[in-house]
Amino acid sequence: MGLRTEFLTVQEDDEDFGTLQSLRSFMKSNKLNKQKKDILLISCDTITDTPLMCLINFHQTYSSGCTALFAKNYIPPMPTGVKLPGP
């Protein structure tokens, strides 16, 4: 499978861009155009062991307009005998 990648970033400034605001910025600057068929958007705080090619293949197999990956929030139990700093 020939996969062409292009990385887009937002300029660092005083404003903290969220995901949607970043996409709007790309659309206004014509960095995203109608020639591009699929976009893989990954937030910088995403941690997953899901193979991204599985997600891409699923998206393409079903000709999806949008594919999202959600997971249950999991907080591992605190090991016994560990002290955290602070009050």
C-alpha positions as CSV (number, residue, x, y, z in Angstrom):
1,M,0.0,0.0,0.0
2,G,1.5,3.3,-1.1
3,L,1.0,5.7,1.8
4,R,2.1,9.3,1.3
5,T,2.5,11.3,4.5
6,E,2.6,15.0,5.1
7,F,3.0,16.6,8.5
8,L,1.2,19.8,9.2
9,T,1.9,21.9,12.3
10,V,0.4,25.1,13.8
11,Q,2.6,28.0,14.6
12,E,3.6,28.5,18.2
13,D,2.2,31.7,19.6
14,D,0.4,32.9,22.6
15,E,-2.8,31.1,21.6
16,D,-3.2,27.5,22.6
17,F,-4.8,25.8,19.6
18,G,-7.1,22.9,20.2
19,T,-7.7,20.2,17.6
20,L,-10.6,21.9,15.9
21,Q,-9.0,25.3,15.9
22,S,-5.9,23.7,14.3
23,L,-8.0,22.2,11.5
24,R,-9.8,25.5,10.9
25,S,-6.4,27.2,10.6
26,F,-5.2,24.6,8.0
27,M,-8.4,25.1,6.0
28,K,-8.1,28.9,6.0
29,S,-4.4,28.7,4.9
30,N,-5.2,26.1,2.2
31,K,-2.8,23.6,3.7
32,L,-5.8,21.2,3.5
33,N,-7.6,21.1,0.2
34,K,-10.1,19.0,-1.6
35,Q,-7.4,17.1,-3.4
36,K,-6.4,15.3,-0.2
37,K,-8.6,12.4,0.4
38,D,-7.9,11.2,3.9
39,I,-6.5,12.9,7.0
40,L,-5.2,11.1,10.0
41,L,-5.4,13.4,13.0
42,I,-3.6,12.4,16.1
43,S,-3.6,14.6,19.3
44,C,-0.3,15.1,20.9
45,D,-1.5,13.5,24.1
46,T,-2.7,10.3,22.5
47,I,-1.0,7.1,23.8
48,T,-2.1,3.8,22.2
49,D,-0.8,0.5,21.2
50,T,-3.4,0.1,18.4
51,P,-1.6,-0.3,15.1
52,L,-2.5,2.8,13.0
53,M,-2.5,0.7,9.8
54,C,-5.5,-1.3,11.2
55,L,-7.4,2.0,11.7
56,I,-6.4,3.2,8.2
57,N,-7.5,-0.1,6.6
58,F,-10.8,0.0,8.5
59,H,-11.4,3.5,7.3
60,Q,-10.6,2.7,3.7
61,T,-12.4,-0.7,3.6
62,Y,-15.7,1.0,4.6
63,S,-15.1,4.2,2.7
64,S,-15.8,6.1,5.9
65,G,-16.4,9.8,6.1
66,C,-14.9,9.8,9.5
67,T,-13.3,7.1,11.7
68,A,-12.7,7.6,15.4
69,L,-10.9,5.5,18.0
70,F,-12.2,5.7,21.5
71,A,-11.0,3.9,24.6
72,K,-12.2,3.5,28.1
73,N,-10.2,5.7,30.6
74,Y,-8.0,3.4,32.6
75,I,-6.1,4.5,35.7
76,P,-3.8,1.7,36.9
77,P,-3.8,0.9,40.6
78,M,-1.2,2.7,42.8
79,P,1.5,0.3,43.9
80,T,1.6,-0.2,47.7
81,G,4.4,1.7,49.5
82,V,4.7,4.5,47.0
83,K,4.5,8.0,48.4
84,L,3.6,10.9,46.1
85,P,5.1,14.3,46.8
86,G,2.8,17.1,48.0
87,P,0.4,17.7,50.8
